């Protein structure tokens, strides 16, 4: 075989290889339609069926455990005769908490009593009335030297003055009922109302939750940082003894709910301005479908119109559409040894111009 013949065989062999590779890419380009194969691949395992169920919209806020009622006594340490309680003591209504010095008040009461007795025996009605008022004032002053519990509760604090200008104090709390006060942002408060259900969590007791109800919504907003908030109160029924006043707490408030409604995963919807779209799959093809959305949660969205029970839609429509588009673009630009673009085959192969 001469040199010229050998060269022709080499060219023929190379051309056969090129034709084989080109045929493979041509099949990838024209034999498998990107609009069908890629869309089917993107949709495989990524569709869901429209079903019926419940949807609940919730709002999570944070606050503090507070008592049913609280009372703080303050008094001059120089007037203290005896403090009869300690922090943590449970007391009954009218139980004596503190005795103050009462010598002057007792003397004033005795003098007022004598004056009233004398007036009652000899004086005119106007004098009797005057002496009676003086006695009532003296009696009130004397009674004020004995501090009693206005309700049954727990002594939360006993504070003794640290300086000469400070006052002693006792804080009494009523724990027969406990509440959670939480601050709600002004933008969220329109969705909160008395009677709504919520779930409470207590930071100090992380393994438990408590069903609670919203019992009051504040009538005014207060400034908090760069925004304004409104205080919302939830009641803790049958409070756990382990829950202490002042504990940090959270509330997950159910602001809206719907049961037995058509629902889809929230991740299956695309929001376009004020509109919502789903990619409905019919005969293996996904087409946009406008839907009306009702109650939404982190996981679900209520569908009021646009879809029917049993319809199949893409689960992640944005990512699925993007994937199909990227694959189609990739096929259009890949290798393409003999991609039909109307131009000539690439140069550089033996025998090619």
C-alpha positions in Angstrom: 0.0 0.0 0.0 1.5 3.3 -1.1 1.6 6.4 1.0 -1.3 8.1 -0.9 -3.6 5.1 -0.3 -2.7 5.0 3.4 -3.7 8.6 3.8 -7.1 8.0 2.2 -7.8 5.1 4.6 -6.9 7.3 7.6 -9.3 10.1 6.3 -12.1 7.5 5.9 -11.6 6.2 9.4 -11.6 9.6 10.9 -14.7 10.5 8.9 -16.5 7.4 10.2 -15.8 8.3 13.8 -16.9 11.9 13.3 -20.1 10.7 11.6 -20.8 8.4 14.6 -20.3 11.1 17.2 -22.2 13.6 15.1 -25.1 11.2 14.8 -25.3 10.7 18.5 -25.4 14.5 19.1 -27.9 14.9 16.3 -30.2 12.3 18.0 -29.8 14.3 21.3 -30.7 17.5 19.4 -33.6 16.3 17.1 -34.5 12.8 18.2 -35.4 13.7 21.8 -37.5 16.7 22.0 -36.4 19.0 24.9 -40.0 20.1 25.4 -41.1 16.5 26.1 -38.1 14.6 27.5 -36.7 17.3 29.6 -40.1 18.4 30.9 -41.0 14.8 31.8 -37.6 14.4 33.5 -38.1 17.6 35.5 -41.6 16.6 36.5 -40.7 13.0 37.5 -41.3 12.6 41.2 -42.1 16.3 41.6 -45.9 16.4 41.3 -48.6 16.4 43.9 -52.3 15.8 43.9 -54.8 18.4 45.0 -56.5 17.1 48.2 -58.8 18.1 50.9 -57.7 18.9 54.5 -57.1 21.6 57.1 -55.1 24.8 56.8 -54.2 27.0 59.7 -52.5 30.3 59.6 -50.4 31.1 62.7 -48.5 34.0 64.3 -45.6 33.4 66.7 -44.9 36.1 69.3 -43.0 36.2 72.6 -43.6 37.5 76.1 -43.7 36.8 79.8 -45.8 34.9 82.3 -47.8 37.3 84.6 -50.1 36.6 87.5 -53.8 37.2 87.8 -53.1 40.2 90.0 -50.2 41.7 91.8 -49.8 44.1 94.7 -46.8 46.0 95.9 -46.5 47.4 99.4 -43.9 50.1 100.0 -43.0 51.5 103.5 -40.4 53.4 105.4 -37.8 51.1 106.9 -37.6 53.3 110.0 -41.2 52.6 110.7 -40.9 48.8 110.5 -41.7 46.9 113.7 -41.8 43.4 112.2 -41.8 41.6 108.8 -43.8 38.4 109.2 -43.3 36.7 105.8 -40.5 35.6 103.6 -40.2 35.2 99.8 -42.0 32.1 98.6 -44.5 32.0 101.5 -48.1 31.4 100.6 -50.5 33.6 102.5 -54.3 33.9 102.9 -56.4 36.9 102.4 -56.2 39.4 105.3 -53.1 37.7 106.7 -50.7 40.1 108.4 -47.5 40.6 106.4 -45.8 43.6 108.1 -46.3 45.4 111.4 -45.2 49.1 111.5 -44.6 51.1 114.6 -47.9 52.4 115.9 -47.4 54.3 119.2 -48.4 57.6 117.8 -51.3 56.2 115.8 -52.6 54.3 118.8 -52.4 57.4 121.0 -54.3 59.4 118.4 -56.9 56.7 118.2 -57.5 56.7 122.0 -57.8 60.4 122.2 -60.3 60.5 119.3 -62.3 57.7 121.0 -62.5 59.7 124.3 -63.5 62.9 122.4 -66.2 61.0 120.6 -67.6 59.5 123.8 -67.7 62.9 125.5 -69.5 64.5 122.5 -72.0 61.7 122.3 -72.9 62.2 126.0 -73.1 66.0 126.1 -72.5 67.7 122.8 -74.9 68.9 120.0 -75.3 66.8 116.8 -72.7 68.9 114.9 -70.1 68.3 117.5 -70.8 64.6 117.6 -70.4 64.4 113.8 -67.1 66.2 113.9 -65.8 63.9 116.7 -66.9 60.9 114.7 -65.0 62.0 111.6 -61.9 62.5 113.7 -62.2 59.1 115.2 -62.6 57.4 111.7 -59.4 59.1 110.5 -57.5 58.0 113.6 -58.8 54.5 113.2 -57.7 54.3 109.5 -54.3 55.6 110.4 -53.9 53.0 113.1 -55.1 50.2 110.9 -52.6 51.3 108.2 -49.7 50.3 110.6 -50.7 46.6 110.0 -50.2 45.6 106.4 -52.5 42.7 105.4 -52.7 40.6 102.2 -55.5 41.9 100.0 -55.9 38.5 98.4 -54.6 34.9 98.8 -51.3 34.5 97.0 -47.5 34.1 97.1 -44.9 36.5 98.5 -42.8 37.0 95.3 -40.3 39.5 96.7 -39.2 41.0 100.0 -37.0 44.0 99.3 -35.2 45.8 102.1 -33.8 49.3 101.5 -30.2 49.5 100.4 -29.8 53.2 101.2 -31.2 55.8 103.6 -33.5 57.2 100.9 -34.8 53.9 99.7 -38.1 52.2 100.7 -38.7 48.6 101.9 -41.2 46.7 99.8 -43.2 43.5 99.5 -44.6 42.1 96.3 -47.6 39.8 96.5 -48.9 37.9 93.5 -52.0 35.9 92.9 -51.1 32.7 91.1 -54.6 31.1 91.1 -54.5 32.0 87.4 -51.6 32.7 85.2 -51.4 34.7 81.9 -48.9 35.4 79.2 -48.4 39.0 78.0 -46.9 39.2 74.6 -46.1 42.1 72.3 -47.5 41.9 68.8 -46.3 44.1 65.9 -48.7 46.8 64.8 -48.7 45.2 61.3 -49.9 41.8 62.7 -52.4 43.0 65.3 -55.3 43.3 62.8 -55.3 39.5 62.6 -55.4 38.9 66.4 -58.7 39.0 68.3 -60.2 37.9 71.6 -61.2 34.2 71.6 -58.5 32.9 69.2 -56.8 29.7 70.2 -53.0 29.5 70.7 -50.3 27.2 71.9 -48.0 28.4 74.6 -44.4 27.3 75.2 -42.3 28.1 78.3 -38.5 28.5 77.8 -37.8 27.0 81.2 -40.0 23.9 80.4 -39.1 23.1 76.8 -40.6 19.6 76.7 -44.2 20.8 77.2 -46.8 22.9 75.5 -50.1 24.4 76.8 -53.3 25.2 74.9 -54.3 28.8 75.7 -56.9 31.4 74.6 -56.5 35.1 73.8 -58.5 37.0 76.5 -57.5 40.6 75.8 -56.0 42.8 73.1 -54.5 46.1 74.2 -56.3 49.3 73.4 -53.1 51.3 72.5 -49.7 50.7 70.9 -46.4 51.5 72.5 -43.1 52.2 70.8 -40.6 49.3 70.7 -37.4 50.0 68.8 -38.2 51.0 65.2 -41.9 49.9 65.4 -44.9 49.9 67.6 -46.4 46.9 69.4 -49.7 46.1 71.1 -49.8 43.8 74.2 -51.9 40.7 73.8 -52.9 38.5 76.8 -53.5 34.8 76.8 -54.9 32.7 79.7 -53.1 29.6 81.0 -55.9 27.2 82.3 -55.0 25.0 85.2 -51.5 26.4 85.5 -48.6 24.0 86.2 -47.0 24.7 89.6 -43.6 24.6 87.8 -44.5 27.8 85.9 -43.3 30.8 87.7 -44.3 34.4 87.3 -41.7 36.1 85.1 -40.8 33.1 82.9 -40.2 33.8 79.2 -42.9 32.4 77.0 -44.0 32.1 73.4 -47.4 32.1 71.8 -48.3 30.5 68.5 -51.6 32.1 67.7 -54.0 30.6 65.2 -55.2 33.7 63.3 -57.2 31.9 60.6 -58.1 28.3 59.8 -60.2 26.3 57.3 -61.1 22.6 57.5 -62.2 20.2 54.8 -61.0 22.5 52.0 -59.0 22.0 48.9 -55.3 22.5 49.7 -51.9 22.2 48.0 -48.4 22.6 49.4 -47.4 26.2 49.5 -44.2 25.3 47.6 -46.4 24.3 44.5 -47.6 27.9 44.0 -46.0 30.8 42.2 -46.8 34.3 43.3 -46.9 36.9 40.6 -47.9 40.3 42.1 -51.3 39.8 43.6 -52.0 36.7 41.6 -51.2 33.0 42.4 -50.4 30.4 39.8 -50.0 26.6 39.8 -48.5 24.5 37.0 -51.2 22.0 36.2 -50.1 18.7 34.6 -52.4 17.4 31.9 -51.2 14.5 29.6 -47.7 14.9 30.8 -47.5 18.6 30.0 -47.5 21.4 32.6 -49.4 24.5 31.9 -50.0 27.7 34.1 -53.3 27.8 36.0 -54.5 30.8 37.9 -55.8 30.0 41.3 -57.6 31.8 44.1 -55.8 31.3 47.5 -57.5 31.5 50.9 -55.9 30.6 54.2 -52.2 29.9 54.1 -49.6 28.4 56.4 -46.0 27.6 56.3 -46.8 24.3 54.6 -50.2 24.6 53.0 -52.5 26.9 51.0 -56.2 26.7 50.7 -57.4 26.7 47.0 -60.8 28.5 46.6 -60.9 28.2 42.8 -58.8 27.2 39.8 -58.2 23.6 40.7 -60.3 20.5 41.5 -59.7 17.7 43.9 -57.5 15.1 42.2 -55.7 17.5 39.9 -52.0 17.0 39.5 -49.6 19.9 39.8 -45.9 20.5 39.9 -44.5 20.6 43.5 -41.7 23.0 42.8 -42.9 24.8 39.6 -40.2 27.4 39.4 -37.3 25.0 39.9 -38.8 22.5 37.5 -39.4 25.0 34.8 -35.9 26.4 35.3 -34.4 22.9 35.1 -36.1 22.0 31.8 -35.1 25.4 30.3 -31.5 24.8 31.4 -31.4 21.3 29.9 -32.9 22.5 26.7 -30.3 25.3 26.5 -27.6 22.9 27.3 -28.6 20.5 24.5 -28.7 23.4 22.1 -25.1 24.4 22.9 -23.5 21.0 23.7 -20.6 19.6 21.6 -22.6 19.6 18.4 -19.9 18.3 16.0 -22.4 18.4 13.1 -25.1 20.6 14.7 -27.2 22.0 11.8 -26.8 25.7 12.2 -26.7 26.5 8.5 -22.9 27.0 8.7 -20.0 24.7 7.7 -18.6 21.9 9.6 -15.7 22.8 11.9 -12.3 22.8 10.1 -9.1 21.0 11.2 -10.0 17.4 10.1 -8.0 15.8 7.4 -9.5 16.3 3.9 -11.8 19.1 5.2 -11.5 22.6 3.6 
